[in-house]
């Protein structure tokens, strides 16, 4: 099993760089943030669920090369730019990396070294193929726990009002150019890389597990979506 990292839009299998995983790391289950409020006259507490905390994935790597120091220098140059990690035995999914921490490197002999890398990640593991566009016209099916989709709309004509609903929740865009991109994660709406958020009425979409009803109301010739599904 190998560790694959993404850095600067490039995927690197660390086993090809002389870095091997000592053993598969334990993947922690994310913890829910909760606010507990004591209420007079009420047994127990009033609990308000908020969101999930980040997780830490600790990977111990071994270096088995003739020139350990050269491998270490090369590794450090790329590891701190890591934005995603995945494991070769589960390569259809990946974790989004927020921060990287490296422990002291043990180098007992010239041809062997080991160290621990701590990846601070989003609480979700993401399904790779849901980051590809799929054309839909009726229903959107989410299999993961949560989806903050990226939507691409091709209007049937320019300069006209675009509108659609998901589960009855409507978004309307006063369009002047096409296509239109709606990034629900970053809360951006843009066309030709220019923000058109000022032309938007409605809220961004967060979709949970299950089927969601899509209704294309006006001026849409093609509706594409990256569901970008996260699993716990």
N, CA, C and O of each residue as an XYZ file, in Angstrom:
928
protein
N       0.834     -1.191      0.000
C       0.000      0.000      0.000
C       0.876      1.250      0.000
O       1.859      1.337      0.737
N       0.505      2.210     -0.834
C       1.273      3.439     -0.919
C       0.426      4.651     -0.595
O      -0.804      4.591     -0.591
N       1.107      5.752     -0.323
C       0.467      7.033     -0.052
C       0.651      7.931     -1.274
O       1.770      8.135     -1.747
N      -0.456      8.459     -1.773
C      -0.431      9.361     -2.918
C      -0.837     10.743     -2.436
O      -1.869     10.897     -1.783
N      -0.033     11.747     -2.755
C      -0.353     13.112     -2.365
C      -0.586     13.954     -3.617
O      -0.047     13.677     -4.688
N      -1.406     14.990     -3.445
C      -1.603     15.966     -4.517
C      -0.977     17.272     -4.067
O      -1.253     17.758     -2.970
N      -0.140     17.833     -4.908
C       0.504     19.100     -4.597
C       0.667     19.887     -5.883
O       1.217     19.382     -6.862
N       0.194     21.115     -5.882
C       0.272     21.993     -7.063
C      -0.296     21.286     -8.297
O       0.307     21.291     -9.370
N      -1.479     20.678     -8.112
C      -2.215     20.007     -9.202
C      -1.459     18.831     -9.801
O      -1.708     18.449    -10.945
N      -0.531     18.252     -9.032
C       0.223     17.092     -9.492
C       0.110     15.978     -8.460
O       0.241     16.221     -7.260
N      -0.135     14.752     -8.928
C      -0.244     13.604     -8.032
C       1.107     12.886     -7.959
O       1.747     12.631     -8.979
N       1.521     12.569     -6.736
C       2.818     11.935     -6.516
C       2.627     10.707     -5.631
O       2.118     10.812     -4.515
N       3.035      9.548     -6.133
C       3.042      8.321     -5.337
C       4.369      8.277     -4.583
O       5.427      8.110     -5.190
N       4.313      8.427     -3.270
C       5.543      8.545     -2.485
C       6.382      7.267     -2.523
O       7.593      7.316     -2.308
N       5.748      6.127     -2.795
C       6.531      4.887     -2.874
C       7.511      4.931     -4.038
O       8.544      4.262     -4.019
N       7.170      5.738     -5.068
C       8.083      5.884     -6.200
C       9.229      6.842     -5.876
O      10.193      6.949     -6.633
N       9.112      7.533     -4.749
C      10.177      8.452     -4.302
C      10.995      7.844     -3.162
O      11.781      8.540     -2.518
N      10.810      6.551     -2.915
C      11.576      5.875     -1.867
C      10.986      6.006     -0.479
O      11.683      5.795      0.513
N       9.698      6.354     -0.393
C       9.027      6.520      0.905
C       7.884      5.519      1.003
O       6.946      5.566      0.208
N       7.957      4.623      1.966
C       6.967      3.558      2.118
C       6.247      3.678      3.463
O       6.842      4.065      4.469
N       4.960      3.341      3.460
C       4.183      3.359      4.698
C       4.552      2.141      5.540
O       4.550      1.010      5.052
N       4.866      2.385      6.804
C       5.217      1.278      7.703
C       4.008      0.381      7.937
O       4.120     -0.843      7.863
N       2.849      0.982      8.219
C       1.594      0.240      8.341
C       0.435      1.199      8.097
O       0.564      2.408      8.290
N      -0.699      0.646      7.671
C      -1.826      1.508      7.343
C      -2.254      2.283      8.585
O      -2.446      1.696      9.650
N      -2.403      3.606      8.451
C      -2.743      4.411      9.628
C      -4.195      4.207     10.062
O      -5.051      3.816      9.269
N      -4.443      4.478     11.323
C      -5.812      4.466     11.825
C      -6.500      5.764     11.385
O      -5.945      6.853     11.526
N      -7.703      5.626     10.856
C      -8.474      6.781     10.416
C      -9.514      7.101     11.478
O     -10.431      6.309     11.695
N      -9.394      8.240     12.142
C     -10.346      8.555     13.213
C     -11.720      8.929     12.661
O     -11.834      9.473     11.562
N     -12.750      8.632     13.430
C     -14.102      9.079     13.094
C     -14.265     10.518     13.566
O     -13.965     10.819     14.721
N     -14.734     11.415     12.700
C     -14.864     12.817     13.108
C     -15.852     12.989     14.260
O     -16.843     12.265     14.362
N     -15.566     13.951     15.113
C     -16.426     14.229     16.262
C     -17.327     15.419     15.969
O     -16.904     16.414     15.380
N     -18.582     15.293     16.396
C     -19.541     16.362     16.201
C     -19.339     17.455     17.248
O     -19.242     17.174     18.443
N     -19.277     18.705     16.786
C     -19.267     19.825     17.729
C     -20.678     19.998     18.272
O     -21.650     20.007     17.517
N     -20.779     20.136     19.592
C     -22.093     20.292     20.203
C     -22.045     21.363     21.285
O     -21.066     21.482     22.022
N     -23.103     22.124     21.363
C     -23.239     23.107     22.436
C     -24.264     22.580     23.436
O     -25.403     22.277     23.080
N     -23.837     22.477     24.692
C     -24.729     21.977     25.738
C     -25.133     23.128     26.648
O     -24.287     23.833     27.197
N     -26.439     23.302     26.796
C     -26.973     24.425     27.564
C     -27.802     23.891     28.712
O     -28.714     23.089     28.509
N     -27.482     24.340     29.934
C     -28.280     23.979     31.104
C     -29.534     24.856     31.154
O     -29.449     26.083     31.094
N     -30.687     24.216     31.264
C     -31.968     24.926     31.314
C     -32.639     24.612     32.635
O     -32.835     23.446     32.976
N     -32.999     25.670     33.395
C     -33.663     25.483     34.674
C     -34.969     24.703     34.495
O     -35.793     25.023     33.637
N     -35.134     23.677     35.326
C     -36.349     22.876     35.278
C     -36.336     21.772     34.246
O     -37.317     21.044     34.097
N     -35.227     21.640     33.527
C     -35.138     20.604     32.500
C     -34.105     19.566     32.907
O     -32.996     19.909     33.317
N     -34.480     18.277     32.791
C     -33.527     17.214     33.073
C     -32.466     17.175     31.978
O     -32.777     17.295     30.792
N     -31.209     17.006     32.389
C     -30.129     16.968     31.422
C     -29.887     18.344     30.822
O     -30.215     19.364     31.428
N     -29.311     18.360     29.628
C     -28.984     19.627     28.978
C     -29.682     19.719     27.624
O     -30.057     18.711     27.026
N     -29.845     20.954     27.161
C     -30.313     21.184     25.801
C     -29.096     21.104     24.894
O     -28.151     21.878     25.049
N     -29.114     20.173     23.949
C     -27.954     19.937     23.087
C     -28.233     20.452     21.676
O     -29.226     20.082     21.049
N     -27.339     21.312     21.193
C     -27.458     21.851     19.841
C     -26.278     21.325     19.024
O     -25.122     21.631     19.317
N     -26.579     20.538     18.009
C     -25.526     20.000     17.143
C     -25.085     21.069     16.153
O     -25.912     21.796     15.601
N     -23.766     21.160     15.930
C     -23.225     22.195     15.056
C     -22.643     21.571     13.792
O     -23.338     21.491     12.779
N     -21.400     21.133     13.824
C     -20.717     20.575     12.652
C     -19.628     19.630     13.134
O     -19.444     19.454     14.339
N     -18.907     19.023     12.199
C     -17.867     18.059     12.551
C     -16.498     18.724     12.637
O     -16.204     19.670     11.906
N     -15.672     18.216     13.535
C     -14.312     18.722     13.704
C     -13.376     18.091     12.671
O     -13.673     17.034     12.114
N     -12.244     18.752     12.424
C     -11.213     18.181     11.558
C     -10.686     16.878     12.154
O     -10.825     16.624     13.351
N     -10.085     16.067     11.306
C      -9.448     14.838     11.784
C      -7.952     14.907     11.495
O      -7.509     15.660     10.628
N      -7.178     14.106     12.238
C      -5.734     14.020     12.032
C      -5.372     12.597     11.620
O      -5.680     11.634     12.322
N      -4.716     12.484     10.473
C      -4.278     11.187      9.969
C      -2.759     11.131     10.080
O      -2.051     11.871      9.397
N      -2.270     10.257     10.935
C      -0.831     10.157     11.195
C      -0.253      8.962     10.442
O      -0.663      7.819     10.643
N       0.703      9.255      9.575
C       1.292      8.230      8.718
C       2.783      8.121      9.029
O       3.516      9.107      8.952
N       3.222      6.913      9.381
C       4.655      6.684      9.610
C       5.280      6.193      8.311
O       4.833      5.206      7.728
N       6.322      6.894      7.864
C       6.980      6.577      6.601
C       8.407      6.095      6.845
O       9.116      6.617      7.706
N       8.805      5.113      6.088
C      10.173      4.604      6.116
C      10.897      5.004      4.837
O      10.304      5.040      3.759
N      12.170      5.301      4.969
C      13.012      5.600      3.811
C      14.012      4.461      3.654
O      14.828      4.201      4.538
N      13.931      3.799      2.525
C      14.870      2.716      2.244
C      15.627      3.046      0.956
O      15.331      2.497     -0.105
N      16.578      3.920      1.059
C      17.356      4.373     -0.092
C      18.817      4.491      0.316
O      19.133      4.592      1.501
N      19.696      4.478     -0.663
C      21.124      4.630     -0.373
C      21.444      6.017      0.181
O      22.293      6.172      1.060
N      20.748      7.020     -0.351
C      21.025      8.400      0.073
C      19.800      8.938      0.797
O      18.942      9.583      0.195
N      19.728      8.663      2.109
C      18.572      9.059      2.910
C      18.395     10.573      2.926
O      17.277     11.065      2.774
N      19.455     11.297      3.105
C      19.368     12.752      3.224
C      18.814     13.389      1.948
O      18.059     14.359      2.016
N      19.183     12.851      0.802
C      18.673     13.378     -0.461
C      17.165     13.174     -0.560
O      16.445     14.071     -1.000
N      16.682     12.000     -0.154
C      15.252     11.718     -0.178
C      14.509     12.649      0.770
O      13.443     13.161      0.428
N      15.063     12.871      1.958
C      14.437     13.748      2.943
C      14.311     15.171      2.399
O      13.259     15.795      2.537
N      15.356     15.675      1.793
C      15.313     17.032      1.238
C      14.244     17.138      0.152
O      13.483     18.105      0.116
N      14.192     16.158     -0.717
C      13.208     16.160     -1.795
C      11.791     16.088     -1.238
O      10.887     16.767     -1.726
N      11.606     15.258     -0.211
C      10.292     15.077      0.396
C       9.804     16.359      1.049
O       8.657     16.761      0.851
N      10.665     17.004      1.825
C      10.255     18.221      2.514
C       9.870     19.329      1.542
O       9.008     20.153      1.846
N      10.506     19.350      0.379
C      10.212     20.385     -0.609
C       8.795     20.299     -1.155
O       8.248     21.297     -1.624
N       8.193     19.106     -1.097
C       6.862     18.941     -1.672
C       5.767     18.718     -0.635
O       4.614     19.076     -0.877
N       6.103     18.133      0.520
C       5.071     17.673      1.445
C       4.252     18.816      2.039
O       3.060     18.648      2.295
N       4.871     19.969      2.262
C       4.140     21.054      2.901
C       3.148     21.726      1.952
O       2.332     22.538      2.387
N       3.210     21.397      0.665
C       2.245     21.925     -0.301
C       1.107     20.942     -0.565
O       0.306     21.153     -1.475
N       1.032     19.874      0.221
C       0.011     18.851     -0.005
C      -1.388     19.394      0.239
O      -1.650     20.026      1.262
N      -2.292     19.139     -0.721
C      -3.692     19.550     -0.587
C      -4.641     18.354     -0.486
O      -5.771     18.494     -0.018
N      -4.178     17.170     -0.927
C      -4.999     15.966     -0.857
C      -4.102     14.762     -0.582
O      -2.933     14.746     -0.966
N      -4.663     13.754      0.086
C      -3.979     12.476      0.225
C      -4.957     11.345     -0.066
O      -6.158     11.464      0.178
N      -4.424     10.248     -0.590
C      -5.214      9.039     -0.778
C      -4.300      7.841     -0.608
O      -3.076      7.965     -0.662
N      -4.908      6.675     -0.401
C      -4.150      5.447     -0.201
C      -4.420      4.507     -1.367
O      -5.550      4.410     -1.845
N      -3.385      3.818     -1.819
C      -3.485      3.005     -3.034
C      -4.480      1.859     -2.901
O      -4.967      1.358     -3.914
N      -4.793      1.432     -1.682
C      -5.760      0.356     -1.508
C      -7.191      0.885     -1.390
O      -8.123      0.106     -1.190
N      -7.370      2.203     -1.514
C      -8.700      2.827     -1.472
C      -8.665      4.065     -2.367
O      -9.021      5.167     -1.950
N      -8.224      3.849     -3.614
C      -7.867      4.973     -4.474
C      -9.042      5.692     -5.124
O      -8.830      6.617     -5.909
N     -10.275      5.292     -4.819
C     -11.437      6.003     -5.347
C     -11.870      7.144     -4.421
O     -12.811      7.878     -4.725
N     -11.175      7.283     -3.289
C     -11.520      8.310     -2.310
C     -10.264      9.076     -1.893
O      -9.149      8.571     -2.027
N     -10.452     10.305     -1.384
C      -9.320     11.101     -0.929
C      -9.739     11.995      0.234
O     -10.925     12.220      0.473
N      -8.733     12.500      0.953
C      -8.939     13.447      2.046
C      -8.392     14.814      1.643
O      -7.338     14.899      1.012
N      -9.094     15.872      2.000
C      -8.605     17.231      1.782
C      -7.717     17.628      2.950
O      -8.138     17.555      4.105
N      -6.496     18.045      2.660
C      -5.504     18.359      3.689
C      -5.492     19.863      3.960
O      -5.444     20.676      3.037
N      -5.536     20.212      5.243
C      -5.496     21.618      5.652
C      -4.127     22.031      6.176
O      -3.718     23.185      6.041
N      -3.424     21.073      6.777
C      -2.105     21.383      7.343
C      -1.283     20.105      7.437
O      -1.829     19.006      7.536
N       0.040     20.264      7.404
C       0.954     19.117      7.493
C       1.990     19.389      8.584
O       2.576     20.469      8.643
N       2.206     18.390      9.447
C       3.217     18.484     10.499
C       4.138     17.274     10.391
O       3.672     16.148     10.214
N       5.445     17.505     10.498
C       6.420     16.413     10.394
C       7.200     16.312     11.699
O       7.774     17.297     12.163
N       7.219     15.113     12.292
C       8.011     14.878     13.497
C       9.496     14.782     13.145
O       9.871     14.755     11.973
N      10.329     14.731     14.183
C      11.770     14.564     13.958
C      12.040     13.282     13.180
O      11.375     12.266     13.382
N      13.011     13.345     12.302
C      13.341     12.201     11.456
C      14.456     11.389     12.100
O      15.535     11.905     12.389
N      14.173     10.112     12.317
C      15.168      9.207     12.881
C      16.049      8.681     11.751
O      15.552      8.128     10.770
N      17.340      8.855     11.897
C      18.284      8.418     10.859
C      19.443      7.694     11.550
O      20.509      8.263     11.787
N      19.195      6.415     11.863
C      20.176      5.652     12.635
C      21.369      5.245     11.776
O      22.507      5.226     12.246
N      21.100      4.923     10.524
C      22.178      4.539      9.615
C      21.982      5.273      8.298
O      20.920      5.846      8.052
N      22.984      5.258      7.468
C      22.949      6.042      6.233
C      21.868      5.599      5.256
O      21.394      6.403      4.452
N      21.472      4.326      5.317
C      20.533      3.831      4.316
C      19.129      3.599      4.881
O      18.299      2.970      4.223
N      18.853      4.097      6.088
C      17.513      3.895      6.658
C      17.110      5.117      7.466
O      17.922      5.687      8.196
N      15.847      5.515      7.330
C      15.297      6.607      8.126
C      13.795      6.420      8.257
O      13.178      5.768      7.415
N      13.200      6.979      9.297
C      11.751      6.905      9.471
C      11.262      8.166     10.155
O      12.001      8.801     10.909
N      10.028      8.522      9.894
C       9.442      9.701     10.523
C       7.920      9.635     10.423
O       7.363      8.881      9.626
N       7.266     10.444     11.254
C       5.812     10.479     11.330
C       5.311     11.788     10.731
O       5.787     12.868     11.082
N       4.345     11.677      9.823
C       3.715     12.850      9.222
C       2.268     12.913      9.688
O       1.530     11.931      9.604
N       1.877     14.079     10.180
C       0.507     14.281     10.649
C      -0.223     15.175      9.649
O       0.134     16.340      9.473
N      -1.252     14.618      8.992
C      -2.066     15.375      8.055
C      -3.350     15.817      8.758
O      -4.138     14.983      9.204
N      -3.552     17.120      8.853
C      -4.789     17.657      9.410
C      -5.760     17.824      8.246
O      -5.493     18.573      7.306
N      -6.897     17.115      8.318
C      -7.790     17.013      7.163
C      -9.213     17.432      7.498
O      -9.610     17.484      8.663
N      -9.972     17.730      6.444
C     -11.418     17.881      6.569
C     -11.987     16.634      7.240
O     -11.379     15.567      7.163
N     -13.140     16.748      7.897
C     -13.721     15.565      8.543
C     -14.222     14.503      7.568
O     -14.445     13.358      7.962
N     -14.401     14.869      6.302
C     -14.989     13.942      5.338
C     -13.924     13.292      4.452
O     -12.862     13.865      4.207
N     -14.235     12.079      3.979
C     -13.470     11.474      2.899
C     -14.303     11.646      1.642
O     -15.501     11.363      1.641
N     -13.665     12.114      0.562
C     -14.403     12.509     -0.639
C     -14.275     11.463     -1.740
O     -13.230     10.838     -1.918
N     -15.366     11.294     -2.467
C     -15.411     10.332     -3.562
C     -14.939     11.022     -4.831
O     -15.523     12.022     -5.247
N     -13.877     10.493     -5.456
C     -13.224     11.174     -6.573
C     -14.138     11.396     -7.763
O     -14.147     12.484     -8.340
N     -14.918     10.371     -8.146
C     -15.689     10.521     -9.386
C     -16.851     11.494     -9.244
O     -17.472     11.848    -10.246
N     -17.165     11.942     -8.019
C     -18.217     12.946     -7.858
C     -17.670     14.355     -8.077
O     -18.408     15.334     -7.961
N     -16.374     14.459     -8.396
C     -15.775     15.738     -8.775
C     -15.702     15.858    -10.306
O     -14.950     16.670    -10.844
N     -16.490     15.041    -10.980
C     -16.643     15.117    -12.429
C     -18.082     15.534    -12.739
O     -19.013     15.158    -12.027
N     -18.253     16.314    -13.810
C     -19.590     16.789    -14.160
C     -20.465     15.649    -14.681
O     -20.025     14.801    -15.458
N     -21.720     15.660    -14.224
C     -22.738     14.755    -14.751
C     -23.956     15.597    -15.124
O     -24.367     16.483    -14.375
N     -24.524     15.306    -16.293
C     -25.707     16.035    -16.750
C     -26.954     15.441    -16.106
O     -27.163     14.229    -16.164
N     -27.776     16.276    -15.500
C     -29.019     15.820    -14.873
C     -30.162     16.712    -15.339
O     -29.954     17.854    -15.748
N     -31.385     16.161    -15.267
C     -32.565     16.927    -15.692
C     -33.709     16.833    -14.697
O     -34.582     17.701    -14.666
N     -33.710     15.776    -13.877
C     -34.835     15.576    -12.963
C     -34.394     15.489    -11.503
O     -34.621     16.407    -10.715
N     -33.759     14.365    -11.159
C     -33.389     14.143     -9.771
C     -31.876     14.094     -9.589
O     -31.145     13.665    -10.482
N     -31.420     14.537     -8.424
C     -30.017     14.459     -8.026
C     -29.921     13.466     -6.875
O     -30.572     13.637     -5.844
N     -29.111     12.433     -7.050
C     -28.987     11.399     -6.018
C     -27.645     11.553     -5.307
O     -26.591     11.580     -5.943
N     -27.698     11.653     -3.984
C     -26.501     11.774     -3.146
C     -26.352     10.501     -2.320
O     -27.247     10.130     -1.561
N     -25.209      9.839     -2.481
C     -24.959      8.625     -1.709
C     -24.109      8.910     -0.472
O     -24.202      8.187      0.520
N     -23.281      9.957     -0.521
C     -22.457     10.310      0.622
C     -23.266     11.008      1.709
O     -24.481     11.171      1.596
N     -22.572     11.413      2.755
C     -23.236     12.073      3.889
C     -23.614     13.508      3.561
O     -24.641     14.007      4.021
N     -22.777     14.175      2.760
C     -22.975     15.602      2.525
C     -22.450     15.987      1.151
O     -21.435     15.465      0.689
N     -23.159     16.912      0.502
C     -22.743     17.420     -0.798
C     -22.854     18.939     -0.816
O     -23.906     19.503     -0.514
N     -21.740     19.597     -1.177
C     -21.733     21.039     -1.435
C     -21.381     21.171     -2.920
O     -20.211     21.348     -3.260
N     -22.372     21.088     -3.800
C     -22.098     20.862     -5.222
C     -21.523     22.066     -5.958
O     -21.637     23.213     -5.528
N     -20.900     21.743     -7.090
C     -20.514     22.733     -8.086
C     -21.429     22.512     -9.284
O     -21.431     21.437     -9.885
N     -22.203     23.533     -9.624
C     -23.212     23.433    -10.674
C     -22.768     24.263    -11.882
O     -22.288     25.388    -11.738
N     -22.938     23.693    -13.063
C     -22.641     24.395    -14.314
C     -23.924     24.459    -15.144
O     -24.517     23.430    -15.470
N     -24.337     25.671    -15.478
C     -25.565     25.865    -16.247
C     -25.230     26.496    -17.596
O     -24.551     27.519    -17.672
N     -25.723     25.862    -18.651
C     -25.639     26.449    -19.986
C     -27.008     27.023    -20.319
O     -27.955     26.263    -20.522
N     -27.137     28.349    -20.380
C     -28.444     28.950    -20.696
C     -28.844     28.681    -22.145
O     -27.991     28.488    -23.010
N     -30.137     28.671    -22.392
C     -30.619     28.490    -23.758
C     -30.480     29.763    -24.574
O     -30.499     29.721    -25.804
N     -30.337     30.918    -23.882
C     -30.061     32.183    -24.560
C     -29.374     33.110    -23.578
O     -29.563     32.979    -22.369
N     -28.580     34.046    -24.079
C     -27.860     34.970    -23.208
C     -28.717     36.187    -22.896
O     -29.622     36.551    -23.647
N     -28.400     36.803    -21.761
C     -29.093     38.024    -21.380
C     -30.487     37.791    -20.830
O     -31.255     38.740    -20.674
N     -30.832     36.523    -20.528
C     -32.161     36.202    -20.008
C     -32.057     35.658    -18.590
O     -30.989     35.245    -18.140
N     -33.186     35.667    -17.902
C     -33.234     35.190    -16.528
C     -33.138     33.668    -16.488
O     -33.845     32.978    -17.223
N     -32.255     33.141    -15.621
C     -32.106     31.703    -15.407
C     -32.661     31.362    -14.036
O     -32.355     32.047    -13.060
N     -33.468     30.319    -13.948
C     -34.002     29.935    -12.640
C     -34.217     28.427    -12.575
O     -34.558     27.788    -13.571
N     -34.011     27.876    -11.386
C     -34.237     26.452    -11.132
C     -34.494     26.260     -9.650
O     -34.205     27.142     -8.842
N     -35.038     25.102     -9.295
C     -35.246     24.764     -7.890
C     -34.669     23.386     -7.597
O     -34.670     22.507     -8.459
N     -34.178     23.206     -6.378
C     -33.813     21.894     -5.838
C     -34.592     21.726     -4.550
O     -34.441     22.506     -3.610
N     -35.437     20.689     -4.517
C     -36.325     20.459     -3.367
C     -37.178     21.693     -3.071
O     -37.446     22.005     -1.911
N     -37.596     22.382     -4.112
C     -38.453     23.550     -3.948
C     -37.741     24.837     -3.590
O     -38.366     25.895     -3.519
N     -36.435     24.757     -3.361
C     -35.639     25.934     -3.013
C     -35.101     26.549     -4.304
O     -34.354     25.908     -5.043
N     -35.489     27.795     -4.566
C     -35.219     28.400     -5.876
C     -33.989     29.297     -5.865
O     -33.704     30.001     -4.897
N     -33.267     29.240     -6.994
C     -32.191     30.193     -7.267
C     -32.460     30.817     -8.625
O     -32.772     30.124     -9.593
N     -32.335     32.139     -8.680
C     -32.570     32.891     -9.908
C     -31.339     33.729    -10.212
O     -30.773     34.367     -9.324
N     -30.930     33.722    -11.476
C     -29.730     34.452    -11.894
C     -30.073     35.318    -13.096
O     -30.566     34.826    -14.111
N     -29.808     36.609    -12.970
C     -29.981     37.525    -14.083
C     -28.738     37.432    -14.949
O     -27.734     38.092    -14.680
N     -28.806     36.614    -15.984
C     -27.611     36.214    -16.730
C     -27.272     37.191    -17.857
O     -28.156     37.706    -18.541
N     -25.974     37.430    -18.031
C     -25.526     38.235    -19.161
C     -24.501     37.491    -20.015
O     -24.304     37.834    -21.181
N     -23.854     36.485    -19.453
C     -22.899     35.661    -20.192
C     -23.130     34.201    -19.851
O     -23.908     33.900    -18.946
N     -22.470     33.281    -20.558
C     -22.647     31.864    -20.241
C     -21.361     31.108    -20.529
O     -20.526     31.607    -21.283
N     -21.166     29.913    -19.954
C     -22.017     29.268    -18.962
C     -21.883     29.902    -17.567
O     -21.031     30.761    -17.338
N     -22.731     29.462    -16.661
C     -22.750     29.972    -15.292
C     -22.276     28.860    -14.362
O     -22.684     27.708    -14.505
N     -21.408     29.213    -13.401
C     -20.915     28.254    -12.409
C     -21.387     28.685    -11.022
O     -21.249     29.848    -10.641
N     -21.947     27.729    -10.270
C     -22.421     27.983     -8.908
C     -21.643     27.066     -7.976
O     -21.880     25.858     -7.952
N     -20.723     27.628     -7.215
C     -19.892     26.860     -6.292
C     -20.474     27.005     -4.890
O     -20.280     28.025     -4.230
N     -21.187     25.977     -4.444
C     -21.880     26.053     -3.155
C     -20.923     25.958     -1.974
O     -21.251     26.410     -0.877
N     -19.747     25.378     -2.182
C     -18.755     25.280     -1.118
C     -18.105     26.634     -0.846
O     -17.971     27.042      0.307
N     -17.703     27.323     -1.903
C     -17.038     28.625     -1.769
C     -18.015     29.781     -1.809
O     -17.623     30.937     -1.648
N     -19.314     29.468     -2.027
C     -20.369     30.489     -2.120
C     -20.021     31.528     -3.186
O     -20.008     32.732     -2.929
N     -19.742     31.029     -4.382
C     -19.404     31.880     -5.510
C     -20.320     31.552     -6.689
O     -20.684     30.397     -6.908
N     -20.680     32.582     -7.437
C     -21.369     32.406     -8.711
C     -20.588     33.236     -9.728
O     -20.387     34.434     -9.529
N     -20.148     32.603    -10.817
C     -19.291     33.323    -11.755
C     -19.524     32.832    -13.182
O     -20.082     31.760    -13.412
N     -19.080     33.646    -14.120
C     -19.124     33.312    -15.537
C     -17.925     33.959    -16.196
O     -17.645     35.138    -15.978
N     -17.207     33.172    -17.015
C     -15.959     33.665    -17.611
C     -15.007     34.197    -16.548
O     -14.336     35.208    -16.754
N     -14.951     33.502    -15.399
C     -14.108     33.816    -14.220
C     -14.521     35.101    -13.504
O     -13.887     35.475    -12.517
N     -15.570     35.791    -13.975
C     -16.022     37.029    -13.341
C     -17.206     36.750    -12.419
O     -18.136     36.035    -12.791
N     -17.165     37.313    -11.227
C     -18.250     37.104    -10.273
C     -19.531     37.767    -10.769
O     -19.511     38.914    -11.214
N     -20.646     37.039    -10.690
C     -21.960     37.602    -10.997
C     -22.899     37.391     -9.811
O     -24.118     37.308     -9.967
N     -22.300     37.306     -8.620
C     -23.078     37.052     -7.409
C     -24.137     38.130     -7.184
O     -25.203     37.851     -6.635
N     -23.843     39.357     -7.606
C     -24.796     40.450     -7.418
C     -26.078     40.230     -8.218
O     -27.102     40.857     -7.947
N     -26.016     39.332     -9.211
C     -27.180     39.067    -10.060
C     -27.994     37.867     -9.581
O     -28.910     37.419    -10.271
N     -27.656     37.344     -8.388
C     -28.248     36.092     -7.906
C     -29.262     36.355     -6.800
O     -29.024     37.156     -5.897
N     -30.396     35.666     -6.889
C     -31.397     35.658     -5.826
C     -31.576     34.217     -5.360
O     -31.796     33.320     -6.174
N     -31.483     34.000     -4.059
C     -31.619     32.648     -3.511
C     -30.390     32.251     -2.719
O     -29.402     32.985     -2.691
N     -30.442     31.089     -2.070
C     -29.365     30.606     -1.214
C     -28.638     29.440     -1.873
O     -29.165     28.774     -2.763
N     -27.402     29.213     -1.405
C     -26.620     28.094     -1.911
C     -27.154     26.779     -1.352
O     -27.861     26.761     -0.345
N     -26.809     25.687     -2.016
C     -27.394     24.385     -1.707
C     -26.430     23.489     -0.927
O     -25.245     23.394     -1.245
N     -26.965     22.849      0.085
C     -26.267     21.785      0.807
C     -27.179     20.576      0.787
O     -28.296     20.627      1.304
N     -26.706     19.478      0.187
C     -27.540     18.313     -0.033
C     -27.085     17.155      0.841
O     -25.890     16.881      0.953
N     -28.034     16.486      1.450
C     -27.738     15.320      2.280
C     -27.995     14.024      1.524
O     -28.351     14.043      0.346
N     -27.814     12.908      2.203
C     -28.009     11.594      1.596
C     -29.437     11.439      1.078
O     -30.398     11.788      1.763
N     -29.564     10.911     -0.140
C     -30.888     10.640     -0.682
C     -31.125     11.296     -2.024
O     -30.189     11.749     -2.682
N     -32.392     11.342     -2.427
C     -32.788     11.869     -3.727
C     -33.345     13.279     -3.571
O     -34.125     13.550     -2.658
N     -32.941     14.170     -4.463
C     -33.353     15.571     -4.409
C     -33.987     15.950     -5.742
O     -33.429     15.688     -6.808
N     -35.160     16.572     -5.663
C     -35.939     16.912     -6.849
C     -35.409     18.185     -7.498
O     -35.352     19.241     -6.868
N     -35.021     18.070     -8.778
C     -34.548     19.202     -9.558
C     -35.630     19.624    -10.540
O     -36.211     18.798    -11.243
N     -35.888     20.928    -10.573
C     -36.861     21.478    -11.512
C     -36.202     22.617    -12.284
O     -35.912     23.669    -11.716
N     -35.965     22.405    -13.585
C     -35.375     23.428    -14.438
C     -36.507     24.322    -14.937
O     -37.326     23.898    -15.751
N     -36.550     25.557    -14.447
C     -37.715     26.403    -14.695
C     -37.593     27.242    -15.965
O     -38.445     27.144    -16.849
N     -36.550     28.066    -16.072
C     -36.482     28.966    -17.228
C     -35.064     29.070    -17.781
O     -34.096     29.128    -17.022
N     -34.950     29.092    -19.084
C     -33.751     29.454    -19.827
C     -32.549     28.561    -19.534
O     -31.428     29.060    -19.430
N     -32.757     27.263    -19.400
C     -31.649     26.332    -19.148
C     -31.671     25.246    -20.216
O     -32.636     24.491    -20.331
N     -30.592     25.175    -20.997
C     -30.493     24.120    -22.008
C     -29.730     22.906    -21.477
O     -29.940     21.788    -21.947
N     -28.839     23.123    -20.495
C     -28.071     22.014    -19.944
C     -27.708     22.309    -18.499
O     -27.237     23.400    -18.178
N     -27.931     21.332    -17.629
C     -27.637     21.459    -16.201
C     -26.665     20.348    -15.829
O     -27.011     19.168    -15.889
N     -25.438     20.729    -15.442
C     -24.410     19.768    -15.049
C     -24.028     19.990    -13.590
O     -24.101     21.109    -13.081
N     -23.624     18.921    -12.929
C     -23.319     19.037    -11.505
C     -22.167     18.123    -11.104
O     -22.101     16.965    -11.518
N     -21.265     18.663    -10.295
C     -20.307     17.868     -9.538
C     -20.860     17.800     -8.112
O     -20.868     18.811     -7.409
N     -21.317     16.638     -7.683
C     -21.893     16.552     -6.342
C     -20.839     16.635     -5.246
O     -21.149     17.043     -4.126
N     -19.599     16.256     -5.547
C     -18.469     16.404     -4.613
C     -18.846     15.859     -3.227
O     -18.833     16.581     -2.231
N     -19.178     14.581     -3.199
C     -19.754     13.972     -1.995
C     -18.705     13.616     -0.953
O     -17.666     13.032     -1.262
N     -19.003     13.981      0.281
C     -18.167     13.632      1.416
C     -18.816     12.557      2.268
O     -20.020     12.590      2.522
N     -18.004     11.602      2.706
C     -18.466     10.493      3.550
C     -17.799     10.613      4.915
O     -16.688     11.132      5.032
N     -18.483     10.131      5.939
C     -17.893     10.118      7.287
C     -17.116      8.823      7.510
O     -16.546      8.622      8.583
